[in-house]
Amino acid sequence: MSLNSEISTRIEAGQAAVLAQTELLHRDFGQAESEWKQDGTRVTATDIAISENIFASLSTTFPDDQYFSEELTEAEAPIPVTSRYCWVLDPIDGTNNFAIGIPHCAIGLALLEDGQPIYGYVYDL
């Protein structure tokens, strides 16, 4: 079974977008200053930068896709998925570990088609 070109192009772009952030992840590991979100969870400037960088890269090629990040999306209610393709990002899964220098953290990105997951990326530090 071969993937259609729309999906193949997105898979390649997603991989490139995640890999482009690994240097930042390694550079800031254990050194990023933390802030606390309203829900009491930790966030770092690196979380925000990775989110912004990945979405900037992808939205250049796929402007009609939707983008959701744990660190950029603040909503009181669920946001409906209205586009055919959607990206869901946790820029640093394990922010607590990342911030204090425990190497159990990762960048996680998912690609959805019509609301269903079709591909995922995990870059494990």
TORDRENSE-101296 format. One record per residue: x, y, z of N, C-alpha, C, O in turn; residue number from 0; residue in three letters. Coordinates in nm, 4 decimals, decimal comma. Example, Ala and Ser with C-alpha at 12.3 -4.5 7.8 and 13.67 -1.06 7.14 Angstrom:
2
R      n_X      n_Y      n_Z     ca_X     ca_Y     ca_Z      c_X      c_Y      c_Z      o_X      o_Y      o_Z resi resn
R   1,3190  -0,5690   0,7800   1,2300  -0,4500   0,7800   1,3200  -0,3300   0,7800   1,4236  -0,3319   0,8465    0  ALA
R   1,2850  -0,2250   0,7080   1,3670  -0,1060   0,7140   1,2900   0,0030   0,7870   1,3409   0,1138   0,8039    1  SER
% end
This chain:
125
R      n_X      n_Y      n_Z     ca_X     ca_Y     ca_Z      c_X      c_Y      c_Z      o_X      o_Y      o_Z resi resn
R   0,0847  -0,1176   0,0000   0,0000   0,0000   0,0000   0,0893   0,1240   0,0000   0,1760   0,1373   0,0864    0  MET
R   0,0698   0,2127  -0,0935   0,1491   0,3354  -0,0968   0,0651   0,4523  -0,0449  -0,0563   0,4571  -0,0650    1  SER
R   0,1308   0,5443   0,0207   0,0635   0,6623   0,0721   0,0437   0,7623  -0,0399   0,1268   0,7730  -0,1301    2  LEU
R  -0,0668   0,8357  -0,0340  -0,0855   0,9380  -0,1367   0,0149   1,0506  -0,1159   0,0739   1,0629  -0,0086    3  ASN
R   0,0338   1,1316  -0,2175   0,1393   1,2331  -0,2119   0,1102   1,3412  -0,1086   0,2041   1,3968  -0,0516    4  SER
R  -0,0170   1,3731  -0,0823  -0,0494   1,4724   0,0206   0,0012   1,4267   0,1576   0,0583   1,5048   0,2336    5  GLU
R  -0,0207   1,3016   0,1863   0,0223   1,2480   0,3158   0,1738   1,2314   0,3186   0,2379   1,2667   0,4176    6  ILE
R   0,2312   1,1785   0,2122   0,3767   1,1603   0,2070   0,4501   1,2927   0,2248   0,5499   1,2998   0,2965    7  SER
R   0,4011   1,3958   0,1601   0,4628   1,5279   0,1722   0,4548   1,5782   0,3158   0,5508   1,6359   0,3668    8  THR
R   0,3419   1,5569   0,3809   0,3265   1,5987   0,5203   0,4168   1,5173   0,6130   0,4762   1,5725   0,7056    9  ARG
R   0,4273   1,3888   0,5891   0,5130   1,3046   0,6725   0,6578   1,3536   0,6656   0,7240   1,3676   0,7684   10  ILE
R   0,7057   1,3791   0,5463   0,8433   1,4283   0,5303   0,8616   1,5652   0,5960   0,9626   1,5898   0,6619   11  GLU
R   0,7647   1,6532   0,5780   0,7741   1,7884   0,6362   0,7694   1,7823   0,7888   0,8417   1,8560   0,8559   12  ALA
R   0,6852   1,6953   0,8439   0,6771   1,6803   0,9886   0,8077   1,6298   1,0469   0,8533   1,6791   1,1501   13  GLY
R   0,8674   1,5326   0,9819   0,9954   1,4803   1,0284   1,1020   1,5896   1,0257   1,1768   1,6060   1,1221   14  GLN
R   1,1088   1,6635   0,9166   1,2084   1,7701   0,9056   1,1853   1,8778   1,0113   1,2810   1,9296   1,0689   15  ALA
R   1,0590   1,9118   1,0370   1,0269   2,0155   1,1355   1,0690   1,9731   1,2762   1,1233   2,0534   1,3520   16  ALA
R   1,0439   1,8471   1,3105   1,0831   1,7972   1,4429   1,2358   1,7909   1,4536   1,2930   1,8384   1,5517   17  VAL
R   1,3004   1,7335   1,3551   1,4465   1,7202   1,3610   1,5169   1,8556   1,3658   1,6253   1,8669   1,4232   18  LEU
R   1,4570   1,9570   1,3069   1,5164   2,0912   1,3094   1,5184   2,1499   1,4505   1,5901   2,2467   1,4760   19  ALA
R   1,4399   2,0920   1,5431   1,4327   2,1449   1,6799   1,5187   2,0669   1,7793   1,5253   2,1035   1,8966   20  GLN
R   1,5832   1,9626   1,7352   1,6584   1,8792   1,8297   1,7801   1,9510   1,8875   1,8156   1,9286   2,0032   21  THR
R   1,8442   2,0366   1,8086   1,9588   2,1111   1,8610   1,9145   2,2032   1,9758   1,9823   2,2118   2,0782   22  GLU
R   1,8020   2,2710   1,9585   1,7478   2,3570   2,0641   1,7139   2,2746   2,1887   1,7436   2,3157   2,3008   23  LEU
R   1,6527   2,1602   2,1688   1,6176   2,0726   2,2807   1,7423   2,0326   2,3587   1,7431   2,0384   2,4816   24  LEU
R   1,8468   1,9926   2,2887   1,9718   1,9523   2,3557   2,0423   2,0714   2,4206   2,0949   2,0594   2,5313   25  HIS
R   2,0435   2,1849   2,3531   2,1121   2,3029   2,4052   2,0523   2,3505   2,5373   2,1257   2,3867   2,6292   26  ARG
R   1,9194   2,3504   2,5470   1,8522   2,4037   2,6654   1,8263   2,2996   2,7735   1,7786   2,3335   2,8818   27  ASP
R   1,8573   2,1734   2,7453   1,8300   2,0653   2,8404   1,8923   2,0945   2,9767   2,0129   2,1171   2,9875   28  PHE
R   1,8088   2,0938   3,0803   1,8547   2,1143   3,2169   1,8896   2,2581   3,2500   1,9334   2,2867   3,3614   29  GLY
R   1,8709   2,3499   3,1548   1,9097   2,4889   3,1757   1,7966   2,5877   3,1507   1,8148   2,7078   3,1706   30  GLN
R   1,6820   2,5405   3,1083   1,5719   2,6303   3,0735   1,5003   2,6783   3,1997   1,4664   2,5995   3,2880   31  ALA
R   1,4785   2,8083   3,2055   1,4020   2,8635   3,3170   1,2554   2,8279   3,2999   1,2029   2,8238   3,1886   32  GLU
R   1,1904   2,8022   3,4129   1,0510   2,7595   3,4101   0,9571   2,8692   3,4556   0,9925   2,9567   3,5346   33  SER
R   0,8371   2,8613   3,4031   0,7242   2,9381   3,4518   0,6147   2,8363   3,4790   0,6258   2,7193   3,4424   34  GLU
R   0,5105   2,8821   3,5429   0,4011   2,7924   3,5780   0,2731   2,8410   3,5122   0,2379   2,9586   3,5217   35  TRP
R   0,2037   2,7493   3,4454   0,0781   2,7825   3,3797  -0,0339   2,7872   3,4839  -0,0152   2,7468   3,5986   36  LYS
R  -0,1489   2,8365   3,4427  -0,2629   2,8462   3,5328  -0,3036   2,7114   3,5904  -0,3545   2,7045   3,7023   37  GLN
R  -0,2817   2,6047   3,5153  -0,3209   2,4727   3,5645  -0,2160   2,4108   3,6570  -0,2307   2,2966   3,7004   38  ASP
R  -0,1095   2,4868   3,6872  -0,0075   2,4401   3,7802   0,1030   2,3585   3,7175   0,1896   2,3073   3,7884   39  GLY
R   0,1021   2,3453   3,5863   0,2081   2,2694   3,5196   0,3178   2,3628   3,4713   0,2962   2,4818   3,4484   40  THR
R   0,4348   2,3053   3,4569   0,5541   2,3800   3,4175   0,5567   2,4025   3,2672   0,5108   2,3187   3,1895   41  ARG
R   0,6111   2,5168   3,2275   0,6361   2,5478   3,0874   0,7684   2,6240   3,0805   0,8013   2,7012   3,1706   42  VAL
R   0,8427   2,6019   2,9743   0,9688   2,6737   2,9549   0,9627   2,7503   2,8232   0,8776   2,7242   2,7381   43  THR
R   1,0537   2,8443   2,8085   1,0636   2,9178   2,6821   1,0956   2,8219   2,5676   1,0599   2,8479   2,4527   44  ALA
R   1,1623   2,7121   2,5988   1,1956   2,6128   2,4964   1,0699   2,5445   2,4446   1,0585   2,5189   2,3247   45  THR
R   0,9741   2,5144   2,5345   0,8445   2,4587   2,4911   0,7793   2,5511   2,3883   0,7345   2,5076   2,2822   46  ASP
R   0,7753   2,6793   2,4228   0,7107   2,7773   2,3359   0,7863   2,7895   2,2033   0,7246   2,7912   2,0968   47  ILE
R   0,9181   2,7980   2,2095   0,9990   2,8132   2,0875   0,9831   2,6931   1,9952   0,9676   2,7097   1,8742   48  ALA
R   0,9869   2,5737   2,0505   0,9707   2,4534   1,9670   0,8337   2,4540   1,9009   0,8222   2,4252   1,7817   49  ILE
R   0,7298   2,4866   1,9771   0,5948   2,4932   1,9195   0,5891   2,5932   1,8054   0,5425   2,5612   1,6960   50  SER
R   0,6361   2,7132   1,8310   0,6305   2,8178   1,7290   0,7129   2,7809   1,6062   0,6699   2,8034   1,4931   51  GLU
R   0,8302   2,7248   1,6281   0,9176   2,6896   1,5158   0,8592   2,5782   1,4298   0,8608   2,5870   1,3070   52  ASN
R   0,8081   2,4743   1,4933   0,7502   2,3627   1,4172   0,6291   2,4097   1,3388   0,6153   2,3771   1,2209   53  ILE
R   0,5414   2,4855   1,4024   0,4212   2,5303   1,3327   0,4525   2,6323   1,2242   0,3856   2,6342   1,1209   54  PHE
R   0,5519   2,7165   1,2452   0,5919   2,8111   1,1404   0,6429   2,7348   1,0188   0,6101   2,7692   0,9052   55  ALA
R   0,7223   2,6323   1,0423   0,7758   2,5521   0,9329   0,6637   2,4823   0,8557   0,6599   2,4880   0,7328   56  SER
R   0,5734   2,4172   0,9269   0,4669   2,3410   0,8619   0,3636   2,4313   0,7949   0,3164   2,4003   0,6855   57  LEU
R   0,3283   2,5417   0,8585   0,2214   2,6260   0,8040   0,2642   2,6988   0,6767   0,1791   2,7434   0,5997   58  SER
R   0,3933   2,7110   0,6539   0,4411   2,7696   0,5293   0,3992   2,6830   0,4110   0,3579   2,7343   0,3070   59  THR
R   0,4101   2,5525   0,4277   0,3752   2,4587   0,3207   0,2284   2,4179   0,3252   0,1677   2,3901   0,2218   60  THR
R   0,1712   2,4143   0,4468   0,0339   2,3659   0,4646  -0,0507   2,4702   0,5386  -0,0908   2,4475   0,6528   61  PHE
R  -0,0779   2,5835   0,4747  -0,1475   2,6914   0,5443  -0,2927   2,6596   0,5812  -0,3491   2,7244   0,6693   62  PRO
R  -0,3529   2,5624   0,5163  -0,4927   2,5299   0,5441  -0,5098   2,4241   0,6527  -0,6221   2,3959   0,6945   63  ASP
R  -0,3998   2,3654   0,6986  -0,4071   2,2670   0,8067  -0,4316   2,3386   0,9390  -0,4047   2,4580   0,9513   64  ASP
R  -0,4826   2,2657   1,0376  -0,4975   2,3193   1,1720  -0,3796   2,2758   1,2567  -0,3181   2,1721   1,2318   65  GLN
R  -0,3485   2,3573   1,3583  -0,2333   2,3325   1,4440  -0,2729   2,3501   1,5899  -0,3302   2,4521   1,6283   66  TYR
R  -0,2415   2,2486   1,6708  -0,2698   2,2527   1,8130  -0,1439   2,2155   1,8906  -0,0797   2,1144   1,8623   67  PHE
R  -0,1097   2,2986   1,9886   0,0037   2,2696   2,0752  -0,0409   2,2783   2,2197  -0,1203   2,3649   2,2566   68  SER
R   0,0105   2,1885   2,3003  -0,0189   2,1938   2,4431   0,0180   2,3294   2,5013  -0,0472   2,3764   2,5945   69  GLU
R   0,1207   2,3924   2,4480   0,1704   2,5167   2,5059   0,1196   2,6431   2,4378   0,1364   2,7519   2,4928   70  GLU
R   0,0591   2,6331   2,3220   0,0115   2,7528   2,2528  -0,1403   2,7641   2,2519  -0,1939   2,8722   2,2275   71  LEU
R  -0,2092   2,6561   2,2778  -0,3539   2,6543   2,2686  -0,4142   2,6695   2,4076  -0,4045   2,5792   2,4906   72  THR
R  -0,4760   2,7838   2,4320  -0,5457   2,8048   2,5584  -0,6919   2,8294   2,5255  -0,7271   2,9343   2,4715   73  GLU
R  -0,7760   2,7341   2,5576  -0,9183   2,7468   2,5284  -0,9982   2,6943   2,6463  -0,9570   2,6009   2,7151   74  ALA
R  -1,1121   2,7556   2,6679  -1,2013   2,7132   2,7761  -1,2769   2,5861   2,7389  -1,3140   2,5072   2,8258   75  GLU
R  -1,2995   2,5667   2,6088  -1,3764   2,4519   2,5609  -1,2978   2,3844   2,4489  -1,2068   2,4442   2,3915   76  ALA
R  -1,3330   2,2605   2,4181  -1,2652   2,1923   2,3072  -1,2774   2,2733   2,1775  -1,3795   2,3364   2,1504   77  PRO
R  -1,1703   2,2692   2,0992  -1,1690   2,3376   1,9698  -1,1979   2,2331   1,8627  -1,1289   2,1315   1,8551   78  ILE
R  -1,2986   2,2570   1,7805  -1,3307   2,1557   1,6791  -1,2243   2,1483   1,5701  -1,1645   2,2489   1,5320   79  PRO
R  -1,2029   2,0293   1,5222  -1,1145   2,0080   1,4077  -1,1997   2,0323   1,2840  -1,2979   1,9622   1,2595   80  VAL
R  -1,1603   2,1327   1,2066  -1,2406   2,1722   1,0908  -1,1681   2,1525   0,9578  -1,2290   2,1668   0,8518   81  THR
R  -1,0410   2,1203   0,9621  -0,9674   2,1000   0,8372  -0,9421   1,9510   0,8165  -0,9478   1,8719   0,9106   82  SER
R  -0,9145   1,9149   0,6936  -0,8880   1,7738   0,6625  -0,7663   1,7228   0,7399  -0,7687   1,6131   0,7958   83  ARG
R  -0,6585   1,8049   0,7424  -0,5364   1,7655   0,8120  -0,5151   1,8538   0,9338  -0,5419   1,9739   0,9310   84  TYR
R  -0,4673   1,7934   1,0386  -0,4460   1,8628   1,1649  -0,3190   1,8087   1,2295  -0,2892   1,6895   1,2212   85  CYS
R  -0,2448   1,8985   1,2940  -0,1217   1,8622   1,3639  -0,1412   1,8868   1,5128  -0,1918   1,9918   1,5525   86  TRP
R  -0,1016   1,7909   1,5950  -0,1123   1,8018   1,7411   0,0272   1,7820   1,7987   0,0929   1,6815   1,7717   87  VAL
R   0,0719   1,8790   1,8785   0,2102   1,8814   1,9250   0,2197   1,8912   2,0762   0,1508   1,9712   2,1395   88  LEU
R   0,3052   1,8094   2,1320   0,3548   1,8315   2,2678   0,5028   1,8619   2,2489   0,5823   1,7705   2,2272   89  ASP
R   0,5409   1,9900   2,2570   0,6782   2,0279   2,2217   0,7836   1,9648   2,3107   0,8929   1,9323   2,2645   90  PRO
R   0,7515   1,9474   2,4378   0,8404   1,8722   2,5267   0,7517   1,7902   2,6192   0,7000   1,8409   2,7187   91  ILE
R   0,7348   1,6649   2,5858   0,6633   1,5741   2,6745   0,7611   1,5389   2,7859   0,8639   1,4755   2,7622   92  ASP
R   0,7280   1,5804   2,9061   0,8204   1,5632   3,0179   0,8939   1,6924   3,0483   1,0145   1,6913   3,0732   93  GLY
R   0,8220   1,8038   3,0463   0,8852   1,9337   3,0708   0,9540   1,9391   3,2061   1,0615   1,9979   3,2180   94  THR
R   0,8941   1,8786   3,3085   0,9591   1,8778   3,4407   1,0969   1,8139   3,4312   1,1953   1,8703   3,4791   95  ASN
R   1,1041   1,6976   3,3702   1,2325   1,6291   3,3538   1,3301   1,7139   3,2726   1,4466   1,7280   3,3099   96  ASN
R   1,2831   1,7695   3,1633   1,3658   1,8534   3,0774   1,4257   1,9698   3,1563   1,5455   1,9966   3,1472   97  PHE
R   1,3423   2,0380   3,2330   1,3856   2,1582   3,3038   1,4906   2,1291   3,4109   1,5798   2,2104   3,4351   98  ALA
R   1,4795   2,0129   3,4746   1,5744   1,9831   3,5826   1,6858   1,8876   3,5410   1,7683   1,8485   3,6236   99  ILE
R   1,6885   1,8498   3,4129   1,8004   1,7719   3,3610   1,7880   1,6215   3,3729   1,8890   1,5518   3,3832  100  GLY
R   1,6669   1,5704   3,3718   1,6461   1,4249   3,3710   1,6148   1,3854   3,2264   1,5158   1,4326   3,1706  101  ILE
R   1,6969   1,3001   3,1649   1,6833   1,2737   3,0212   1,5697   1,1776   2,9845   1,5903   1,0821   2,9095  102  PRO
R   1,4529   1,2029   3,0365   1,3326   1,1272   2,9992   1,2293   1,2284   2,9534   1,1368   1,2631   3,0268  103  HIS
R   1,2471   1,2753   2,8295   1,1572   1,3739   2,7710   1,1677   1,3615   2,6195   1,2638   1,3052   2,5671  104  CYS
R   1,0675   1,4149   2,5499   1,0633   1,3964   2,4054   0,9789   1,5044   2,3391   0,8949   1,5677   2,4031  105  ALA
R   1,0025   1,5242   2,2103   0,9129   1,6027   2,1264   0,8143   1,5037   2,0666   0,8547   1,4011   2,0117  106  ILE
R   0,6849   1,5336   2,0768   0,5827   1,4460   2,0199   0,4922   1,5236   1,9255   0,4363   1,6266   1,9631  107  GLY
R   0,4778   1,4748   1,8043   0,3945   1,5404   1,7028   0,3079   1,4345   1,6354   0,3562   1,3269   1,6004  108  LEU
R   0,1804   1,4656   1,6176   0,0890   1,3739   1,5495   0,0253   1,4434   1,4304  -0,0034   1,5631   1,4349  109  ALA
R   0,0036   1,3680   1,3247  -0,0690   1,4139   1,2065  -0,2024   1,3408   1,2030  -0,2076   1,2180   1,2104  110  LEU
R  -0,3098   1,4175   1,1918  -0,4435   1,3606   1,1838  -0,5039   1,3925   1,0479  -0,4805   1,4992   0,9912  111  LEU
R  -0,5822   1,2979   0,9966  -0,6606   1,3212   0,8756  -0,8065   1,2978   0,9114  -0,8423   1,1911   0,9613  112  GLU
R  -0,8899   1,3968   0,8862  -1,0310   1,3903   0,9219  -1,0500   1,3508   1,0685  -1,1398   1,2738   1,1024  113  ASP
R  -0,9638   1,4050   1,1543  -0,9746   1,3826   1,2979  -0,9170   1,2518   1,3484  -0,9225   1,2246   1,4683  114  GLY
R  -0,8618   1,1700   1,2597  -0,8061   1,0407   1,2983  -0,6540   1,0424   1,2854  -0,6014   1,0889   1,1844  115  GLN
R  -0,5829   0,9923   1,3864  -0,4363   0,9890   1,3762  -0,3902   0,8966   1,2639  -0,4370   0,7836   1,2504  116  PRO
R  -0,2970   0,9480   1,1837  -0,2438   0,8659   1,0742  -0,0919   0,8538   1,0791  -0,0352   0,7638   1,0172  117  ILE
R  -0,0254   0,9434   1,1521   0,1217   0,9345   1,1622   0,1661   1,0060   1,2867   0,1050   1,1044   1,3286  118  TYR
R   0,2738   0,9560   1,3465   0,3271   1,0193   1,4671   0,4778   1,0245   1,4644   0,5436   0,9434   1,3993  119  GLY
R   0,5315   1,1218   1,5367   0,6746   1,1438   1,5487   0,7073   1,1548   1,6966   0,6373   1,2239   1,7707  120  TYR
R   0,8124   1,0878   1,7401   0,8630   1,1036   1,8754   1,0137   1,1144   1,8653   1,0811   1,0238   1,8164  121  VAL
R   1,0654   1,2269   1,9123   1,2100   1,2420   1,9238   1,2416   1,2349   2,0719   1,2134   1,3283   2,1469  122  TYR
R   1,2999   1,1241   2,1134   1,3300   1,0969   2,2542   1,4702   1,1462   2,2854   1,5682   1,1028   2,2249  123  ASP
R   1,4776   1,2388   2,3821   1,6075   1,2933   2,4223   1,6904   1,1833   2,4838   1,8040   1,2071   2,5248  124  LEU
% end
